[in-house]
Amino acid sequence: MIMQSAKDSRSETTEGIGRAQLLDGAVIAAQIKREVALEVARLRADREIQPCLAAVRVGDDAASAVYVRNKIRACEEVGIRSEHHALPASTSATELLKLIASLNGRDDVDGILVQLPLPGGIAEDQVIDAIDPLKDIDGFHPVTVGRLSMGMPTFVPCTPAGIIELLDRYQISIAGTNACVVGRSQIVGRPMAQLLLQRDATVTICHSKTRDLASVTRQADLLVVAMGRPGFIGREHIRPGATVVDVGMNRITDEATARLLFGTEADKRLEVISKRGYTLVGDVNPAEAFEVAGYLTPVPGGVGLLTVAMLMRNTVKAAKLRRGERKVMSDEL
Ligand code: GUN
């Protein structure tokens, strides 16, 4: 299903710059999961194949536990079989590599996900390198990254892939735009820049050493922010009318910060803090961005849900590829 064009549905004020239209990650994630569920049902009916995802988590990082739980729940929703390997923080690199080798060797496991970050002492690069590229549903393996950078079909990291889906389904054009990615992580910033380049955007990557960040981000028609600093991107960073995609996911626990960041929404968010102990904010100041941007992804309810949906899609792709349902990797489901 194609969303109503963002341009048609956006409300504008008489000044020409309206309050931003929110890009609803929940709606798009639900669409993607429905498509995946249909494909899983078809595979089960026609080929007796049930895709299987193995999730590995080491230690007791609270946020990681929530993320993995959400991924397992999404598997249940779409009909993917899953297993959760929760290992203690004391697990050695050797033990973890042994588990990965056994998952690589199992014919019934299609996708392997090792939740990051890993506890200190375990080299993440070595662990990622150990995953069979054919089961690399996160898209982090060096072979996968190399294929992506060459523009070859491959597993695309889930967050950037989800952002492209979101823009496409809202019919927000990418080709020819000035796109700016703030953050150069392996998980989001770098693959995001690659995907935008492949879609013919003019891409700038900013990072912690960028001089006069605002002067660079203000050139962007499309601004993707993944820097891990709560509410950092404000009015002065955003070109009026720009599309702003906020990948940040930060916990706010105090009233003063909530009042500063949430404007007229502050009371609602304070209620959330008193109930749950925290509320989530992205890397973008939501109150200010809402006034300046043309389109904006909310936090929560934006990009985070898409990451999980795209992981489901990658798992089905992996199952089809390994089990001979398709001969070559392609961008389709
Ligand atoms: N940590 C933060 N994001 C991700 C992700 O997309 N995949 C994994 N494996 N770990 C993460």
Boltz pocket constraint, residues with backbone or C-beta under 6 A from the ligand:
constraints:
  - pocket:
      binder: B
      contacts: [[A, 113], [A, 114], [A, 115], [A, 116], [A, 117], [A, 138], [A, 158], [A, 159], [A, 187], [A, 307]]
      max_distance: 6.0
